[in-house]
């Protein structure tokens, strides 16, 4: 298995969520903006196939591991939204992209794209499998 096999509907995919794009007091913890494509998202939003990149690896590969949540979705949950997953090159094995949420499609139809982003945020909020350490507001900031 190399990570290039077709994606199975029962397979799990992971996505990193930055702490700054969450609100623990909101009904939807993950903010919609986490799924808004950026100019670098030419192939679409990135996910990682869990069987090739486990949660711990994805956390530790982040620029700031202490600031990431990880969400775990099935491929079927994503395709139920009318989205697809395509294998694409990435910094870790098993990288896949959702082409329907690419930067070009966002620019072409922001209303549809933002609705897809909202739906992904709701789904992600229900499937958080890793949370960063809590920050104690009374503790001194690191020097």
N, C-alpha and C positions, 0 to 999 in steps of 0.2 A: 504494500500500500504506500503510495507516494503523495496522496493528497490531491491527485489529479483525476481520481475516479469520479463518476457522476455522483452528485449529491443525492442522498436518500431522503425522502420526506420525513422519516422517523429520526433522522440524524439531528444532533444538537449543534447550534452555532452560538458563538460568543461575541460580545461586543464590549469594548471598554467604554465606560462613561466617566467623565471627569467630575469630581466632587462639585465643582463650580456650576455644573449643569444639572444640579439636583436641588430639590426643596423638600426636606423631610416633613414639613408641616403642610404641604399641599396634597390634595387628593391624588394627583399624578406626581409621584416623586421625581421621575426623570422629566426634565423640561423638553419641550418640543425642539428647541434650538439644538439639542444634542444630535438630532437627526437631520438638521439642515445641512445640505451638502456645501462644501467649500470649493473654491476653484481647483484644488488638487484632486477632487473627487470626480475625475473624468470618467472612470469606469462605474461609478456609483458608490454608495456607502459600503464601508468595509465591515466584514464579519470574519470570524475564524472558526473553522470546523473543529469542534472540541476533541475529536478523536486524534487530531494531529497537533493541536495546540491546546493543552489543558489550561484550566483556570490559573493555576500557579505560574505557569510560563507566561501567560498573557499579562498577568499583573506585574511580574518581574521585568518584563520587556518594556513597560511603560517608562516614559521620561521621569515621572514622579509616581512610583508605585504606591506611595502613601496617600495619594489623592484619587485613586480610581475605584469605581464600582465595576463589577462585571455582571452583565445580564446574559441569561441562557435561554434561548428560544429554540423550538423545533423548526425545521425547514417548513413543515406543514403549517405552522402558525404564520410564517411569513408569506407563504404562497396563498394562504386563505385571504390575504389582503390584496391579492391580485399581483403580487410581486414575484420576481424570479431571483435565483442566485446563480451567478456564473463564476467559474474558477478564474481567478486573476492573479497576477504576480503580486507578492506582498513581502513584508519584512519577516514574516514567520510562515511556517508550513500551513497548508490548508486554508489559505486566504481566498475568500470569495467576496464578490461585490453584488449589490442590488442595483442593476442598471436603471431601473425606473426612478431611482432617487439619485440621479447624477446631477452635477452642477448645471450642465446644459439644459436638462429637463426642468430643473428648478427655475432657471431664467426664462424658459419658454412658457411655463405655466405655474406661476407661484401659488395660485389658489389650490390647485390639485396637489402640488408638491407639499404644501403646508398641511393639508388634510392627511396625507400619507405619513408625514412626520409626526403629527399629533397621534395618529393611530399606533405608530411604532412606539412612541413615548408611553402611551397607556399600557401597551403590551409589555414593554421593558420594565415598567414600574412594578408589574406583577411577578416578574421573574428575575429578581436580583439574587445572585448566588454568592457574591463577594462584596463586602463593604469595607471601606477604608477604616483605619482606627479612628475612634471618636476623638474629637478635639475638646479638651477641657479648657473652657474660656478663662478659668482662674489660674491656670498654670502659666509660667513665664514663657515668652516666645523664645525659640532657640536662637542663639547668638550667631 
